[in-house]
């Protein structure tokens, strides 16, 4: 697994930030040009980058094949690690609100 993927997973980084920094910002293509080439609307990519939408397997595949730097599975693993961290935090918060202390 590439070091940058490993680091993003360790930091539980939102996948949208990873995609922006490691893929979108590394090209001179505009978001609209990328979207046109992968046959999606530019807002679909923008919503993933902003965290408004989760990265779907289909979008991961499109970005993976377009940039050819990270696999679909690697991108989805960043999303999954982030989702798991968010679920853990939400559950721990709910326990504290109920008077339980997470271990």
C-alpha positions, 0 to 999 in steps of 0.5 A, a space after each residue: 500500500 502506498 505510504 500516502 494512503 497508509 498515512 491518510 488511513 492512520 490520520 483518518 483523513 476525509 477522502 475528499 481532502 486526500 483526493 483534492 491534495 493527491 489527485 486534483 491539485 496535482 494536475 493542471 486540468 480543471 474540475 470540469 475537464 476531469 468531470 467531462 472525461 470521467 462522464 460525471 458532473 463537476 459538482 459530483 466531484 466537488 461534493 466528495 471533495 467537500 465532504 458533502 457526499 461520500 465517495 462511492 465505489 463508482 466514483 472511486 473507480 472513475 477517479 482511479 482510472 482517470 488519474 492512475 495513481 491510486 486504486 479504487 480499493 485504496 481510495 475506498 479504504 481511506 473513505 472506510 477508515 474515516 467512516 469507521 472513525 466517525 462511527 466510533 466518535 458518534 457512539 462514544 459521544 452517545 455513551 457519555 450522554 447516557 452517563 456511560 464512560 467508553 473504555 
